[in-house]
Amino acid sequence: MTGQHHAIQFSEVSKVFFNGPGGKGPLSVLHDISFSIGTGEFVVILGPSGCGKSTILNILAGFARQSSGEVTLFGRPVGGPSPEYGMVFQEDSLFPWLTVKDNILFGPHCRGENPLPDVSACLELVNLPGIEQFLPHQLSGGMKQRIALARLLINHPRLLLMDEPFGALDAQTREDMQELVVSVQMKYGPTVVFVTHDVDEAVFLADRILVLSTRPATLSEVIPVPATRPRDARWREEALFHRAVSDVRHALKKSM
């Protein structure tokens, strides 16, 4: 990322869990991983199941600390969770007793913002206008994930961390959500780090793809995606897309 300000610096990061599964002792998950991500870049992390992809997101979000190495976000060490960094999980994580409006306003309310922001712009952005008073059980899975995204966007985060957020959705809804995330990233310009197991999804979304090895994960390969933005459904039909998918599948096989 020469010449571009780094949003993220991961420098020789390792992570060991000292209470492994079944009390079997230390479990090394990440080993000596280094990478940088530029401000406004969309980076996808791919790798075998259990290799530590989510652990990287948890370290970036401030939910976990690395065992060694250095991690900085926007030039500062990660000190803990912050409204500047938003996480979207595979489960929607909405509060079932709160309306859509109150779910979206949860962060500003906790920070004591006065007046509270208007949620209508966020709902328009995620293509769900007029549902402020709905409860989560009245929404489909795709709608819940759109509200989870809106709940982050109302905080104007500089960094979006997305941990397989569309894994539980049907194929068409998943593609719709991918296109939504691309449009949000183009409009607001946050840096995005996205974890997935889906190679097609990775190639559709990413500027670059980080391929991890099996555990303890090392950085096996960094693959730039040869497409300009904005992207839409037509990108899935291009020869470059299919060539990139093939290259990434080959890289994944080598990493295992």
KOLFI-539392 format. One record per residue (C-alpha): residue number from 1; z, x negated, y. Coordinates in nm, 4 decimals, padded with zeros to 6 digits, always signed. Layout:
BEGIN
{NUM; {Z; X; Y}}
...
***
This chain:
BEGIN
{1; {+00.0000; +00.0000; +00.0000}}
{2; {-00.0871; -00.2801; +00.2393}}
{3; {-00.0876; -00.1766; +00.6030}}
{4; {+00.0875; +00.1530; +00.5325}}
{5; {+00.4528; +00.2233; +00.6060}}
{6; {+00.6500; +00.2563; +00.2846}}
{7; {+00.8370; +00.5815; +00.2310}}
{8; {+00.9779; +00.4522; -00.0988}}
{9; {+01.0573; +00.1045; -00.2248}}
{10; {+01.1692; +00.0680; -00.5856}}
{11; {+01.2537; -00.2980; -00.6416}}
{12; {+01.3405; -00.4325; -00.9890}}
{13; {+01.5279; -00.1136; -01.0775}}
{14; {+01.7005; -00.0722; -01.4134}}
{15; {+01.9164; +00.2126; -01.5379}}
{16; {+02.1599; +00.2057; -01.8295}}
{17; {+02.3642; +00.5051; -01.9413}}
{18; {+02.6832; +00.3658; -02.0883}}
{19; {+02.7655; +00.6777; -02.2909}}
{20; {+02.4555; +00.7211; -02.5008}}
{21; {+02.3758; +01.0268; -02.7178}}
{22; {+02.6391; +01.0891; -02.9853}}
{23; {+02.8678; +00.8253; -02.8370}}
{24; {+02.6415; +00.5469; -02.9619}}
{25; {+02.7011; +00.3210; -02.6670}}
{26; {+02.4716; +00.1974; -02.3874}}
{27; {+02.1249; +00.3487; -02.3570}}
{28; {+01.8740; +00.1546; -02.1472}}
{29; {+01.6326; +00.4003; -01.9820}}
{30; {+01.4561; +00.2022; -01.7051}}
{31; {+01.3921; -00.1721; -01.7082}}
{32; {+01.2970; -00.3787; -01.4054}}
{33; {+01.0645; -00.1222; -01.2439}}
{34; {+00.9080; -00.1999; -00.9053}}
{35; {+00.6690; +00.0119; -00.6993}}
{36; {+00.6168; +00.1301; -00.3435}}
{37; {+00.4895; +00.4632; -00.2135}}
{38; {+00.3364; +00.5086; +00.1295}}
{39; {+00.4378; +00.7744; +00.3792}}
{40; {+00.2419; +01.0931; +00.3088}}
{41; {+00.1184; +00.9717; -00.0286}}
{42; {+00.1111; +01.1983; -00.3359}}
{43; {+00.2183; +01.0011; -00.6440}}
{44; {+00.2468; +01.1399; -00.9970}}
{45; {+00.4603; +00.9809; -01.2704}}
{46; {+00.3367; +01.0082; -01.6298}}
{47; {+00.4843; +00.8738; -01.9498}}
{48; {+00.6150; +00.9619; -02.2958}}
{49; {+00.8916; +01.2197; -02.3334}}
{50; {+01.2348; +01.0716; -02.2688}}
{51; {+01.1047; +00.7581; -02.0998}}
{52; {+01.2978; +00.8062; -01.7746}}
{53; {+01.0598; +00.9941; -01.5451}}
{54; {+01.3285; +01.2425; -01.4388}}
{55; {+01.5785; +00.9586; -01.4029}}
{56; {+01.3557; +00.8041; -01.1358}}
{57; {+01.3541; +01.1353; -00.9455}}
{58; {+01.7329; +01.1673; -00.9782}}
{59; {+01.7784; +00.8166; -00.8355}}
{60; {+01.5451; +00.8974; -00.5453}}
{61; {+01.7285; +01.2261; -00.4785}}
{62; {+02.0672; +01.0536; -00.4739}}
{63; {+02.1895; +01.2417; -00.7820}}
{64; {+02.2202; +00.9170; -00.9800}}
{65; {+02.2486; +00.5470; -00.9014}}
{66; {+02.0492; +00.2653; -01.0485}}
{67; {+02.2360; +00.0083; -01.2598}}
{68; {+02.0576; -00.2785; -01.0850}}
{69; {+01.7836; -00.3312; -00.8299}}
{70; {+01.7268; -00.1760; -00.4876}}
{71; {+01.5937; +00.1639; -00.3804}}
{72; {+01.5117; +00.2516; -00.0203}}
{73; {+01.3734; +00.5703; +00.1321}}
{74; {+01.2128; +00.5402; +00.4756}}
{75; {+01.3708; +00.1981; +00.5183}}
{76; {+01.7281; +00.2991; +00.4268}}
{77; {+01.9205; +00.2655; +00.0994}}
{78; {+01.9655; +00.5942; -00.0853}}
{79; {+02.3175; +00.7109; -00.0015}}
{80; {+02.3212; +01.0506; -00.1699}}
{81; {+02.1500; +01.3885; -00.1463}}
{82; {+01.9997; +01.4776; +00.1924}}
{83; {+01.8033; +01.7733; +00.3371}}
{84; {+01.5330; +01.5137; +00.4132}}
{85; {+01.4662; +01.4989; +00.0383}}
{86; {+01.3933; +01.8195; -00.1545}}
{87; {+01.3819; +01.8612; -00.5329}}
{88; {+01.1929; +02.1299; -00.7257}}
{89; {+01.2960; +02.1597; -01.0914}}
{90; {+01.1186; +02.3132; -01.3904}}
{91; {+01.3600; +02.6067; -01.3704}}
{92; {+01.3438; +02.7885; -01.0369}}
{93; {+01.7201; +02.7341; -00.9640}}
{94; {+01.7384; +03.0352; -00.7297}}
{95; {+02.0727; +03.2075; -00.6804}}
{96; {+02.0263; +03.5402; -00.8650}}
{97; {+02.2711; +03.7329; -00.6432}}
{98; {+02.0973; +03.6362; -00.3176}}
{99; {+01.7850; +03.7952; -00.1716}}
{100; {+01.4701; +03.5903; -00.1240}}
{101; {+01.5578; +03.5546; +00.2448}}
{102; {+01.9116; +03.4345; +00.1762}}
{103; {+01.7916; +03.1942; -00.0948}}
{104; {+01.5474; +03.0352; +00.1497}}
{105; {+01.8110; +03.0160; +00.4239}}
{106; {+02.0799; +02.8694; +00.1987}}
{107; {+02.0398; +02.5139; +00.3305}}
{108; {+02.0297; +02.5997; +00.7035}}
{109; {+02.3246; +02.8376; +00.6540}}
{110; {+02.5337; +02.5656; +00.4841}}
{111; {+02.4542; +02.3264; +00.7694}}
{112; {+02.5690; +02.5868; +01.0230}}
{113; {+02.2350; +02.6168; +01.1994}}
{114; {+02.2439; +02.8738; +01.4791}}
{115; {+02.0185; +03.0565; +01.5161}}
{116; {+01.8930; +03.0518; +01.1591}}
{117; {+01.5193; +02.9870; +01.1245}}
{118; {+01.2710; +03.2665; +01.0610}}
{119; {+01.1688; +03.2707; +00.6956}}
{120; {+00.8433; +03.4592; +00.7536}}
{121; {+00.6383; +03.1437; +00.8220}}
{122; {+00.7582; +02.9843; +00.4966}}
{123; {+00.6754; +03.2991; +00.3020}}
{124; {+00.3278; +03.3085; +00.4582}}
{125; {+00.2806; +02.9430; +00.3613}}
{126; {+00.3569; +03.0136; -00.0051}}
{127; {+00.1462; +03.3335; +00.0023}}
{128; {+00.4368; +03.5744; -00.0453}}
{129; {+00.4748; +03.7619; +00.2835}}
{130; {+00.7053; +04.0604; +00.3129}}
{131; {+00.9383; +04.0057; +00.0161}}
{132; {+01.2464; +03.8921; +00.2086}}
{133; {+01.4755; +04.1549; +00.0543}}
{134; {+01.3664; +04.1140; -00.3076}}
{135; {+01.6092; +03.9696; -00.5630}}
{136; {+01.4990; +03.6902; -00.8014}}
{137; {+01.4990; +03.9190; -01.1089}}
{138; {+01.2259; +04.1251; -00.9402}}
{139; {+00.9907; +03.8239; -00.9221}}
{140; {+00.7554; +03.6621; -01.1725}}
{141; {+00.7997; +03.2993; -01.2768}}
{142; {+00.5259; +03.1835; -01.0409}}
{143; {+00.6755; +03.3787; -00.7518}}
{144; {+01.0176; +03.2239; -00.8169}}
{145; {+00.8697; +02.8744; -00.8006}}
{146; {+00.6982; +02.9622; -00.4726}}
{147; {+01.0344; +03.0734; -00.3320}}
{148; {+01.1981; +02.7544; -00.4611}}
{149; {+00.9318; +02.5600; -00.2715}}
{150; {+00.9822; +02.7715; +00.0422}}
{151; {+01.3573; +02.7024; +00.0222}}
{152; {+01.2791; +02.3320; +00.0547}}
{153; {+01.0085; +02.3651; +00.3184}}
{154; {+01.2410; +02.5455; +00.5607}}
{155; {+01.4337; +02.2156; +00.5817}}
{156; {+01.1156; +02.0246; +00.6840}}
{157; {+01.1715; +01.7548; +00.4186}}
{158; {+01.0046; +01.4174; +00.4512}}
{159; {+01.0046; +01.3765; +00.0730}}
{160; {+00.9336; +01.6327; -00.2016}}
{161; {+01.0499; +01.5438; -00.5525}}
{162; {+00.9010; +01.7707; -00.8196}}
{163; {+01.0198; +01.7538; -01.1802}}
{164; {+00.7656; +01.9336; -01.4018}}
{165; {+00.7902; +02.2378; -01.1756}}
{166; {+00.5016; +02.4288; -01.3353}}
{167; {+00.5652; +02.3502; -01.7009}}
{168; {+00.6844; +02.7020; -01.7865}}
{169; {+00.3978; +02.8859; -01.6138}}
{170; {+00.0825; +03.0282; -01.7677}}
{171; {-00.2387; +02.8301; -01.7195}}
{172; {-00.3859; +03.0320; -01.4309}}
{173; {-00.0577; +03.0524; -01.2385}}
{174; {-00.0100; +02.6799; -01.2926}}
{175; {-00.3498; +02.6019; -01.1383}}
{176; {-00.2716; +02.8325; -00.8460}}
{177; {+00.0581; +02.6491; -00.7880}}
{178; {-00.1143; +02.3109; -00.8037}}
{179; {-00.3560; +02.4212; -00.5329}}
{180; {-00.0656; +02.5565; -00.3262}}
{181; {+00.1195; +02.2245; -00.3424}}
{182; {-00.1960; +02.0391; -00.2378}}
{183; {-00.2376; +02.2685; +00.0639}}
{184; {+00.1304; +02.2345; +00.1633}}
{185; {+00.1111; +01.8571; +00.1387}}
{186; {-00.2039; +01.8497; +00.3497}}
{187; {-00.0513; +02.0782; +00.6162}}
{188; {+00.2925; +01.9183; +00.6507}}
{189; {+00.2295; +01.5674; +00.5189}}
{190; {+00.5477; +01.5049; +00.3176}}
{191; {+00.5523; +01.2226; +00.0688}}
{192; {+00.5429; +01.3754; -00.2804}}
{193; {+00.6622; +01.2298; -00.6118}}
{194; {+00.5669; +01.4591; -00.8981}}
{195; {+00.6599; +01.4286; -01.2674}}
{196; {+00.4434; +01.5923; -01.5328}}
{197; {+00.3263; +01.5578; -01.8936}}
{198; {-00.0113; +01.7141; -01.8086}}
{199; {-00.2871; +01.4577; -01.7471}}
{200; {-00.5260; +01.7099; -01.5880}}
{201; {-00.2503; +01.8203; -01.3509}}
{202; {-00.1772; +01.4581; -01.2595}}
{203; {-00.5397; +01.3800; -01.1791}}
{204; {-00.5839; +01.7012; -00.9785}}
{205; {-00.2813; +01.6268; -00.7589}}
{206; {-00.2363; +01.2538; -00.7242}}
{207; {-00.3476; +00.9799; -00.4912}}
{208; {-00.2072; +00.7380; -00.7498}}
{209; {-00.0589; +00.7776; -01.0981}}
{210; {+00.2276; +00.5598; -01.2238}}
{211; {+00.2158; +00.5284; -01.6035}}
{212; {+00.5466; +00.4417; -01.7694}}
{213; {+00.5969; +00.2887; -02.1137}}
{214; {+00.8295; +00.4136; -02.3844}}
{215; {+01.2044; +00.3692; -02.3290}}
{216; {+01.3365; +00.1490; -02.1820}}
{217; {+01.0555; +00.2307; -01.9434}}
{218; {+00.8597; -00.0331; -01.7603}}
{219; {+00.5703; +00.0309; -01.5242}}
{220; {+00.2730; +00.0048; -01.7580}}
{221; {-00.0131; +00.0753; -01.5159}}
{222; {-00.0893; +00.2125; -01.1685}}
{223; {-00.4095; +00.4178; -01.1526}}
{224; {-00.5669; +00.5206; -00.8200}}
{225; {-00.7414; +00.8586; -00.8323}}
{226; {-01.0919; +00.8319; -00.6824}}
{227; {-01.1030; +01.1538; -00.4824}}
{228; {-01.0672; +01.2399; -00.1183}}
{229; {-00.8673; +01.5277; +00.0296}}
{230; {-00.8645; +01.8189; +00.0799}}
{231; {-00.9076; +01.9145; -00.2863}}
{232; {-00.9697; +02.2556; -00.4354}}
{233; {-01.0719; +02.4052; -00.7693}}
{234; {-01.4164; +02.2405; -00.7447}}
{235; {-01.2543; +01.8978; -00.7936}}
{236; {-01.1749; +01.9977; -01.1539}}
{237; {-01.5479; +02.0301; -01.2253}}
{238; {-01.6581; +01.6927; -01.0890}}
{239; {-01.7617; +01.4033; -01.3125}}
{240; {-01.5146; +01.1746; -01.1327}}
{241; {-01.2318; +01.4085; -01.2297}}
{242; {-01.3200; +01.3997; -01.5986}}
{243; {-01.3696; +01.0226; -01.5917}}
{244; {-01.0270; +00.9803; -01.4294}}
{245; {-00.8670; +01.2062; -01.6931}}
{246; {-01.0204; +00.9892; -01.9661}}
{247; {-00.8953; +00.6685; -01.7997}}
{248; {-00.5422; +00.8067; -01.7673}}
{249; {-00.5341; +00.9245; -02.1300}}
{250; {-00.6388; +00.5751; -02.2377}}
{251; {-00.3664; +00.4188; -02.0220}}
{252; {-00.1055; +00.6520; -02.1758}}
{253; {-00.2066; +00.5533; -02.5265}}
{254; {-00.1742; +00.1855; -02.4352}}
{255; {+00.1722; +00.2423; -02.2898}}
{256; {+00.3202; +00.3813; -02.6115}}
***
